[in-house]
Amino acid sequence: MPAVVSVSSTISEGSSSSLHTACVRAGQPRQDALNAVTTPIACTATFAFGSSTELRDHFEGKTSREEYGRYGNPTVSAAEQKLAVLDGGEDASLFASGMNAVTTTLLALLKKDDHVVLTSDCYRRTRLFVKNILTRFGVAATLVPAGDIAALEAAITPDTRLVVTESPTNPYLRVADIAAIARIKTKQPRLKVLVDATFATPINQKPLSQGADLVIHSCTKYLGGHNDLLAGVVIGDAGLVSLVRDLRSVLGGVLDPHAAYLLLRGIKTLALRVERQNKTALAVARFLEAHPAVECVFYPGLPSHPDHALAVRTMSGFGGVVSFVLRTTLEGTARALDACQLATVAPSLGSVETLIEQPAIMSHYEMTPEERAAIGIRESLVRLSVGIEDEADIVADLERVLGTITV
């Protein structure tokens, strides 16, 4: 394929118009071999060489081109370049899922006798991978409370190589002070900071500009945006991403070009979707906070949220997820969700459809009530991921359902 025309040089930090342009144009060639406006799907496992000389030139680094599907694909590369531009990174590497991106990155950056610090609100599967897998290979781990920078700094040792955090978090939408975490690196030059920014997207927050070394997204969520693909990406410093990509080539967690094509298509409307979801979620959060059937609401855009001031300072939007606790039982909450007519009971988030779930009987179903309580998962906790439906319709659906709860 011809050289990709990058729009990164035209993007000014925080410029909404540039983000819209980058979503559509970044990582896309001005004109490809087929004269296609959309990036074609390179549906091939292997790539031909015109001669033995061309083959030797490739292996000697004289040319840059695809060789074999596990090492690279033009459709996947176009999506990687677009994502790197959106997050302000030097490079990006795509994977078959968000967890594949997380696990491969951790395996690439950590070795025996290294130490990793995680905030307690990191994605549950990330914490399980560190606790149950990495520790078997001699990697030590420490879990620190969310938002406690002093505790995080105290946990750093001479062997600490990585801090892993998430912003905003699931399900309470805590916002990490990424700049404060990054400042700890001045005392530990070999320390790297990894941020899972799936809930924020590059539209609402750019961790790399705040001092993070790497940012990870589950592209399954907002970046794809249509509940029709699984993918994950790691973005950041070219040297670090190269280490991760090299291990991806060994482990084989590559993204299929068909999924890369869907991802490219989804990203083109990312800024439009996220801006609408930001607006709708804020309106829904305000409605819920005022309703007598709701005990409390967790949304960074509300002054009642513990990280509201930090979110205002470091984010350009507060996201499309709202969590809240109902004044009822586990069974009463389940009945309320079943009564929804617009919101669909389903896991995941970030799609064009409004999705709703009760963590106690979905993502944390295998835990006992006591175990859930120990990690702060209330029986009547609800997580709502707003879609792009009309704001009034979403509120009306919730208002009707909440009216059935006897307070």
N, C-alpha and C positions, 0 to 999 in steps of 0.2 A: 504493500500500500504506500501511497505517497506520504511525505512527511506531514505530520499533524500540525495544523495551524493552532497555536496556543493563544488564548485570549488573556492569559494571566497578566501580561504587561499592561492591559487596559483596565484591570480590576483595582479599584481603590478600596481599602479596608473599610468595611461597614457600608459600602454603597449598595443600596437595594437594587438599583437599575443594573449595576454590573453583575450582581448575583443572578438576576434574571437572565442576562446575556450569557453568563458562564454556564448556567444550567442547560441552555440550549446549544451553545456553540463550542464550549471547551472540549478538547480531545477529539474534535471532529475535523477530518481533512477538508480543505476547500473543495477538492475534487478527487474522487477515488477512481480506481481503474474501471469501474462500471458506470461512472457518472451518476451514482445514486445519491439522492439528497440525504437519506438515512444511512447510517453505517450498516453495511451488509453483514450477514451472518457467515463467517468463515467456517463452514461445516466440514472440517477436515481434521484428522488426527495427526497427519504428517505432511510435511512440506517438501517439494521437490527442489533439487539443485540442478542448474543447467550444465554443470561440468564439475569434474574433480577439483579444478582450480577454484571454482566458486565455493566448493565445500571447504577446501583448505583455508581460503580467505576468511570464511565464517568462523572456523575454529581458532584461527590466529587473531581474531578480533578486528580484522580489517573492514568487515562489514557488519551491519546490525540488521538482523532479519529473523524470522521464525524458522524453527527447525523441526520441533516435535510438540504436539499439543500439551504435554505435561510441562513444558518449559515456557510456552507462550502461544498466544493466538491473537490475530489482529483485532477481532471484535472485543475480546477481553482487554487488550491493551488500550483501545480507545476509551473504554469505560474507566480504566485505571487512571488515564491522563485527565479525564474530566473530573474525577473525584479528587485527584491531587490538587488541581486548580481550585476547586470549591473550598477545600480546607486549608489552602495556603501551604501545602506540603511540597517537598521536592520530588517525591515518588509515592506510588501506591501499589499495593499488591492485593488482588482479589482472591477470595476463597469460596468454597462450596457452601459455607454457612458462616454465621457470625461466630459460633463457638469454634469452628475450625480456624478462623482467623485468630481468636484469643489463644487457643491451645498451641497453635504453631508458633505464634509470637513468643509466648512464655518459654516454650522449649528452645527456641532459637537464642533467647537472650540470657537464659539461666543455666547454670551447671552445678555439679556437686559442690557442696559447701557454700554456695551462694545463699543470700537471704532476700526474701521479698516481703514487702509490707503492703497489706490490703486494707482498705476502709471497709467497715462492717456492712455497708450498704451496697457493696459490689454485687453484681448479678450472682444469684445463688449457684448456678452451674460453674461459674468461674471460681468461686470459693471452694466448691467441691473438688474441682480439678486440682487446685493447689494443695488442698488438704489430703486428698485421697491418692493422687497420682504423683505430683512433683515431690512430695515428702518421701516417697518410696525410693527416689533417686538421689536423696541427700540434699534436697533444697529445703532450707528452713523458712518458715512463714510466721508472720505476726499479724493479727487482726486488731485494728484500732477503731475506736468509735468514730462515727460519721461526724465530720465538721470539727473534730478536735485536733487542731494543728499542733498543739503542744504535745499531745500524746503521740502523734505521728512522728514528730521530730525526736522524741525520746526513744522511739522504737528503732531508729536508724542505728546500725552498727557498722563497723569497718567492712563487713561482708555484705552489706545491703547493696544490691545492684538495681533494684526496681521497686517503684511505688506504683500500685495499681488502684485507680479510683474510677468513679462513675459520676456523670453529671449531665442532667438531673438523674436521680436514682429511682429505682423501682421497689416499692410502689409509692413511697412517701415524697418523692420528688425533691430530695435534698440537693442543694447546689454546692458543688465543691469550689473552694477558694483555690483555683489552680495556680494562680500567681504566687500565693503564699506557699503552696506545696513546692513549686518550682524553685523558690528562693532557698530551700533547704539544700539544693544541689551545690550551692557555693561552698558548703562545708564538706561535701562529699562528691568530688568531681566525677567519679565513675557512676554515680547514681543517675538513673533514667526515670522519667515519669510517663506512665501510660494512662490515658483517659478513654474510657468507654463513653462516647458521646451520642449513642444511638437515639436517646430521647430528645436531645437538643437539635440534631442535624447541623450541617454547616450554615444553615440559614439563621439559626438562633444563637449559636456559640461557636467560636473557633479556638479550641484548646491550644493549638500550636502557637498562636499569636500571644497566648498568656503564659508561655513557658514550658508547655508539655513537649516531650520528645516524639511521642507517637500518639495517634488517635485511632480508635477502632469504632466501626459502625457495624451493626447488623443491618445490612442492606435490605433484608427481608422486610423491614419496617418502613420508615418514611421514604428512604431513598428509592426503593422499588415502588412502594405506595399503592399497590393494587392486589395484594394477597395472592400473587401468582408466581413468586420466585423465592428461592432460598439463596442467600449470598452474604458474605462478610468481607470487610476490607480493613487493611491497616495502612495508615498514611503518616508520612513524616520525613525525617532525615533520610537522604538517599542511601547512606551507608547502612543504617539500621534496617531499612526496608529491604535492602539487598540481602542481608543476612536471613531475613524472614522468607524472602522469595526463594533463596537457595534451598532452605529446608522444605518449603512447599513442593519444590521439584522432586525431593526425595520421598516425602510422605504422600504426595499425590492428591492433595485436597484442592484441585484446580476447579475453577468455575467453568461450567459448560458454556459454549458460545451462544446457545439459544437463550440461556438465562442472562448473559451479558447484554444481549440485544434488548431483552425486556427491561433490564436495569437502565440502559441508555435511554430508552423510551420514557421510563418512569421519571428519571431525573429531570427531563426537559420541563416538567410541570412542578418540580419540587418546590420552588419558591412560591408559586401561586398557591399550591395546596397548603404549605406550612403557614403562610400568612393568613389564610382563611381559618385554618385550624387554631392558630393562636387566638384570633379574635373570638371564635365560637367558644373555645375552651374557657376563656376569661369570663364570658357572659354566663356560661353554664356554672362555673365555680361561684360566681356572685349569686346566682339564683339558688344554688344548693346551700350556700352559707346562710341564707335568709330563711330557709325552709325549716319548720318545726320538727319534721321527721328526721332531720339530719343532725347528728351530734357534732361533727366537725368535718372540715374540708381541708385537703392538702393540695395546694396549688401555688407555685412561686409568685404568681401574679397578684396574690392576695396579701394585703398588709399583715394578716394573721399568720402567714407562713414564717417559720423561723429564719429562712434564708431570703426573705423578700428583698431586703436592702442589697444583699450580695447579687441577687438575680437582676435587679434593676441596674446595678453597676456593670455587670459582666455579660449580660445577655441582651439580645435585641428583640427577643420574643420569649414567651414563657412555655410554649409547647402545647401539644394537643391532648395531653393526658391529665385527667382530674381524678384524684382518689378521695373517697369520703366514707365516713362511718355512719351507718343508719342506727336509729334508736329502736332496734329490734333484735331478735335472736338470729342464730345461724340459719334456722329453718325459715324464719320470716324474711330474711334477706334473699334466700334462694327463691322464695315465692315471688318477691318483688321483681327480681331479674327475669323470672319466667313470664311475668306479666308485660314485659316490654314488647312493644310492637314495632318500633323503629330500630332500637339498639339490638344487635345480635349477640347472644351469649356465645363467646368464643375467646380463645387465647390470642395472644399477639396484640399488635397495636400499629398505628401509623398508616392505616389504609384509608381509602376513600369512603369506606363504610364505617359507621359508628359501631364499635364493639364494646361489650361490657362483660366483666367477669367478677367472681367472688373468689379471691385468692385462697381462702380457707378450704374451698372444695374444688379448686382447680390446680393452681401451681404448687400449693402446699398441702394437697390432699393426703399425702402419705404420712404426714406428721400428726401426732396426737395434739389435742387442744393445748396441753401443757407446753409442748415443744413449740407450737405456733406462738403461744403467749410469750415465751422466752425470747423470741426474736421480733416481737412486736406486731405479729399478724393477728389482728382482731377478727373475731368470728363474723362480724357484720361489716367488715371492710369491703368496699367496692372499688374497682378500678374501671374508669370509663375512658376509652380512647375515641375522641370525637372525629367524625369523618368530615366530608364536605357537603353533607346535606344542609338544608336550610336551618339556620340557627333556631328559628321559632319552632320548627318541627321537632328538633331534638329536645328543646326545653319542654314542649307540650307533652311529649312522651314521658319524660321524667316526672313532670308535674302530676300527670294522671296516675302513674305508678306510686309515687310518694303519698298521694292522697288515700291510698288503701292501707297505709301503715297507721295503726292506732298508737298514738303517743301517750 
